[in-house]
Every structure is written in C-alpha cells, then in structure tokens.
Amino acid sequence: MASFVSRSASSALRAASRRAPRVLANAPRAASYSLLSKPAAPTHRHGTRGVKTLDFAGTKELVYERSDWPLAKLQDYFKNDTLALIGYGSQGHGQGLNARDNGLNVIVGVRKDGESWKQALEDGWVPGETLFPIEEAIDRGTIIMNLLSDAAQSQTWPKLAPLITKGKTLYFSHGFSVVFKDDTKVVAPKDVDVILVAPKGSGRTVRTLFKEGRGINSSIAVWQDVTGKAKEKAVALAVGVGSGYMYETTFEKEVYSDLYGERGVLMGAIQGLFLAQYAVLRKNGHTPSEAFNETVEEATQSLYPLIGAKGMDYMYNACSTTARRGALDWAPVFEKANLPIFEQLYESVKNGTETRKSLEFNGRSTYREDLAKELAVIDNQEIWRAGKVVRSLRPDYKPESE
Ligand SMILES: NC(=O)c1ccc[n+]([C@@H]2O[C@H](COP(=O)([O-])OP(=O)(O)OC[C@H]3O[C@@H](n4cnc5c(N)ncnc54)[C@H](OP(=O)(O)O)[C@@H]3O)[C@@H](O)[C@H]2O)c1
C-alpha cells in the first residue's frame, strides 16, 4: 500500500485502469438500465425530457432526469473509470448491482471474510477480480464510493484517507461524514472531487425499482469541485447506480433533512404517536386488537397508501364526513403541539448533537448486540405483539414473513 501511495497520481490512475478490465466478466453490457430481461434500448415511460426546471408549489427547482444519459453515453463517460464500492451493506448491494448491470466497471471493497464479504460472494463478485479487501479496492478504483456505515466511515478514515489520491473522485451517499467533520474527522483531501448521490430510500428499494425498470429519486450535491466536472459526474453516477430523477441539493441540506426526517415523521415520531394513541385506547378499556386496528392497521393498510397515491386532501375526501370533520379540527391541535418538538429536533441535528450520539452508539464494539436489545423491547411492546396477530388475519398473510 505504502508504495502505491508514494507513486505519482497519474501513474496510479493508469495502473488502476490497467488492473480493472473495461467490462468485467460478470458484468455484461446490459441492454438497458431498466428491466434486465428487456433487450431493448432504454426508453422512458414519459419519453425523453431531460434536465428541467419544475415549479414545486411556487418554488422553482432544477431536476435532472436519466433520459439525458442513455446507456451508451453513460458507459462511454465512465469507460476509463473503475467504481470502487467500499462497503457492501444495504446501499452497497443496491447501487453496486445496478451499476454492474448498467455495464460500468465496478469492484467491491469490504473486510475480508466479514458478513459483507459473504454477501458479495453470493451476489457474484469474484475475489481477486471484482472483490477485494478495502485498501486494495481503493487502490484500484478511480471513483471511491464510500458506502461504509457512517460510524465506520469515521473509524476507518485515518487509514483510508491517504489512499484517496489526486485524480480519484470521492463519493458519499450521505452528507454526514464531511458536514460533521469536526466530530467524524473525515476531512476530504483537497485535490479530489467530492460528490454525493443519496438515494431517497433503502438500498433494497434502489435495487427493486431498478429491476422494475423504474428509478429511485436521489439527491445529488457537490462538496468540492477540483475538475470542474464534479456535478456532471454526480448526475451520471446517480443514473449509473439506478436513479430516475436527481434533485440538486447541498451536503448540509441533505444531511440535515435526512437526520431530521428519520427522527421525525418517518420513524421516531410515528412510533411515538402510535404508542401514545394506543395507550389511551387501552387505558379506556379497548381491546388490543381494537386499539391496534384503529392506530396502525387502518393507517398503513388503508389510509397512508391513499396519501401516497394522491395526497392528503384525497385521503380526507375518501373518508366519511364524520371522520373528515374530526380530522380537520384536530390536525391543527397536533401541529401546534408538535411544532416546538420539531424545532428542538432540527436544532439538535444542526448543532451536531444527533451526529455525536450516532457516532458514539454505532461506533461501539457491542453495537449490534446493543441495538438488538433495544429492538427486542419494541418487538415485545403490546402494540406490536397485537399487530402480529392482526397481520396473521390478512388474506395475503405469509407466516415466513414474520
Ligand atoms: N440504508 C439506507 O437506507 C441509506 C439510504 C441512503 C443513504 N444511506 C447512506 O449510505 C451509506 C451506507 O449505508 P448502508 O445502510 O448501506 O450501510 P450499512 O448497511 O450499515 O453497511 C455497513 C457496511 O459497513 C461495513 N463496516 C461496518 N463497520 C466497519 C468497520 N469498522 N470497518 C470496515 N467496514 C465496516 C460493513 O461491513 P461488514 O459486513 O464487514 O461489517 C458493511 O459493508 C451511509 O452513508 C448511509 O447513511 C443509507
């Protein structure tokens, strides 16, 4: 490793591209970035439109579309690059397989014989060809996609940073490490482009949507542009890993909104609201099944999908006049009660408190066991135990899914 680092950047780049075959044996040039079984040239459901300015409720925003990047252009753009995916968790799996199916040169770098190594083997990455220990993958790559867990990005940075030499591109899927650099110590080298592609969904969804011929929405951003091509590269990489639409943002905005959202309505607030509503029903003598049905089952099975499909007003309209009247009256009460909590949460994200907590917890050697204990507590809450029985009565219930 030391000898590689001391080589000049250009010779390192040449060496990297020599070592990486243009098109890897297990990555045939796919016919499409959509459904793999379709041999046809890529088409888009809505036709070719490309980058555009859209009016989002009165605010104009630029949206990039993958139709600007037909596969041939994408493959040509990256023909001299090797995408080195560092980490093969949820995002590594989804982004890596999509980029490979798109005919890009992809290699994976993970800890030898760890869980991710085994997973990568199962997915067809070949040791010594497309699967390497982390340092070797960085050595061979020109685009270093840091998809380790956020805590691991911080822990491994002192060892990995010197390997990210001039001419390479550093890629993240979260603004976490570089924005909170005072806490993570991830200070990007000055002479490389630093870009972000953050899919708005789990890595499994990144993969599923791609296989269905659709593409996930992703945020893209530039932290550092030394080549003048950083944004273009971010958009192209977003398409390469399976995005359909790319929304431009900054590293800061991406990480603030992401940490805030998952602590809020997406995950933290929803569990809190479910528990509070359920508790009052139970206190007033309602059975577990009734309390669960009125809190979770109807929400997830009937009402929230309507919001997803056509918006909140549509869902209200689809409900009884009685339900609608009550919801209209009580929504502002909940809004007022929750606004100060959301203000407090945003501040806690922005001032780094949430980052420090996350680094402390996820950096523990006992992290997996500690997490399992906390999740077991949730699994054992009456509401979720009742939920298992309610779910078992669904017509499409499959026992192995529990
Ligand atoms: N998951 C999502 O929904 C999502 C969505 C958008 C963006 N992101 C971002 O994408 C990035 C990757 O997230 P992820 O969810 O895919 O991560 P993850 O599933 O938590 O992946 C963890 C990876 O990090 C490796 N790792 C953990 N500790 C390590 C250490 N000390 N040394 C070396 N490797 C270590 C693991 O390897 P082993 O198996 O060897 O432990 C595994 O390959 C993060 O920046 C995340 O914020 C995630």
The ligand as an SDF file (V2000), in Angstrom:
LIG
                    3D

 48 52  0  0  0  0  0  0  0  0999 V2000
  -29.5950    2.2730    4.2530 N   0  0  0  0  0  0  0  0  0  0  0  0
  -30.2470    3.3170    3.7570 C   0  0  0  0  0  0  0  0  0  0  0  0
  -31.4790    3.3330    3.7150 O   0  0  0  0  0  0  0  0  0  0  0  0
  -29.4900    4.5240    3.2160 C   0  0  0  0  0  0  0  0  0  0  0  0
  -30.1740    5.3860    2.3680 C   0  0  0  0  0  0  0  0  0  0  0  0
  -29.4790    6.4430    1.8110 C   0  0  0  0  0  0  0  0  0  0  0  0
  -28.1550    6.6280    2.1470 C   0  0  0  0  0  0  0  0  0  0  0  0
  -27.5130    5.7940    3.0250 N   0  0  0  0  0  0  0  0  0  0  0  0
  -26.1020    6.0160    3.3370 C   0  0  0  0  0  0  0  0  0  0  0  0
  -25.3250    5.0600    2.6160 O   0  0  0  0  0  0  0  0  0  0  0  0
  -24.1430    4.7400    3.3590 C   0  0  0  0  0  0  0  0  0  0  0  0
  -24.0970    3.2400    3.5850 C   0  0  0  0  0  0  0  0  0  0  0  0
  -25.2180    2.8900    4.3540 O   0  0  0  0  0  0  0  0  0  0  0  0
  -25.7380    1.3990    4.4770 P   0  0  0  0  0  0  0  0  0  0  0  0
  -27.0490    1.4690    5.1840 O   0  0  0  0  0  0  0  0  0  0  0  0
  -25.6340    0.7020    3.1750 O   0  0  0  0  0  0  0  0  0  0  0  0
  -24.6460    0.8540    5.4700 O   0  0  0  0  0  0  0  0  0  0  0  0
  -24.6940   -0.4820    6.2800 P   0  0  0  0  0  0  0  0  0  0  0  0
  -25.7410   -1.4040    5.7450 O   0  0  0  0  0  0  0  0  0  0  0  0
  -24.7340   -0.1130    7.6880 O   0  0  0  0  0  0  0  0  0  0  0  0
  -23.2940   -1.0630    5.7830 O   0  0  0  0  0  0  0  0  0  0  0  0
  -22.3260   -1.2830    6.5980 C   0  0  0  0  0  0  0  0  0  0  0  0
  -21.0780   -1.6410    5.8020 C   0  0  0  0  0  0  0  0  0  0  0  0
  -20.0360   -1.0680    6.5380 O   0  0  0  0  0  0  0  0  0  0  0  0
  -19.1060   -2.1010    6.8280 C   0  0  0  0  0  0  0  0  0  0  0  0
  -18.4820   -1.8280    8.1190 N   0  0  0  0  0  0  0  0  0  0  0  0
  -19.0750   -1.5540    9.2950 C   0  0  0  0  0  0  0  0  0  0  0  0
  -18.1450   -1.3140   10.2450 N   0  0  0  0  0  0  0  0  0  0  0  0
  -16.9360   -1.4180    9.6240 C   0  0  0  0  0  0  0  0  0  0  0  0
  -15.5970   -1.2370   10.0510 C   0  0  0  0  0  0  0  0  0  0  0  0
  -15.3100   -0.8930   11.2980 N   0  0  0  0  0  0  0  0  0  0  0  0
  -14.6160   -1.4360    9.1370 N   0  0  0  0  0  0  0  0  0  0  0  0
  -14.9060   -1.7600    7.8600 C   0  0  0  0  0  0  0  0  0  0  0  0
  -16.1540   -1.9300    7.4090 N   0  0  0  0  0  0  0  0  0  0  0  0
  -17.1500   -1.7480    8.2770 C   0  0  0  0  0  0  0  0  0  0  0  0
  -19.9020   -3.3960    6.8470 C   0  0  0  0  0  0  0  0  0  0  0  0
  -19.0460   -4.4580    6.5980 O   0  0  0  0  0  0  0  0  0  0  0  0
  -19.0580   -5.8240    7.4580 P   0  0  0  0  0  0  0  0  0  0  0  0
  -20.1950   -6.6360    6.9360 O   0  0  0  0  0  0  0  0  0  0  0  0
  -17.7310   -6.3910    7.1900 O   0  0  0  0  0  0  0  0  0  0  0  0
  -19.3060   -5.4190    8.8960 O   0  0  0  0  0  0  0  0  0  0  0  0
  -20.8830   -3.1220    5.7040 C   0  0  0  0  0  0  0  0  0  0  0  0
  -20.2860   -3.4710    4.4790 O   0  0  0  0  0  0  0  0  0  0  0  0
  -24.2200    5.5570    4.6470 C   0  0  0  0  0  0  0  0  0  0  0  0
  -23.5350    6.7620    4.4590 O   0  0  0  0  0  0  0  0  0  0  0  0
  -25.7130    5.8130    4.7900 C   0  0  0  0  0  0  0  0  0  0  0  0
  -26.0110    6.9450    5.5660 O   0  0  0  0  0  0  0  0  0  0  0  0
  -28.1530    4.7260    3.5350 C   0  0  0  0  0  0  0  0  0  0  0  0
  1  2  1  0
  2  3  2  0
  2  4  1  0
  4  5  1  0
  4 48  2  0
  5  6  2  0
  6  7  1  0
  7  8  2  0
  8  9  1  0
  8 48  1  0
  9 10  1  0
  9 46  1  0
 10 11  1  0
 11 12  1  0
 11 44  1  0
 12 13  1  0
 13 14  1  0
 14 15  2  0
 14 16  1  0
 14 17  1  0
 17 18  1  0
 18 19  2  0
 18 20  1  0
 18 21  1  0
 21 22  1  0
 22 23  1  0
 23 24  1  0
 23 42  1  0
 24 25  1  0
 25 26  1  0
 25 36  1  0
 26 27  1  0
 26 35  1  0
 27 28  2  0
 28 29  1  0
 29 30  1  0
 29 35  2  0
 30 31  1  0
 30 32  2  0
 32 33  1  0
 33 34  2  0
 34 35  1  0
 36 37  1  0
 36 42  1  0
 37 38  1  0
 38 39  2  0
 38 40  1  0
 38 41  1  0
 42 43  1  0
 44 45  1  0
 44 46  1  0
 46 47  1  0
M  CHG  2   8   1  16  -1
M  END
$$$$
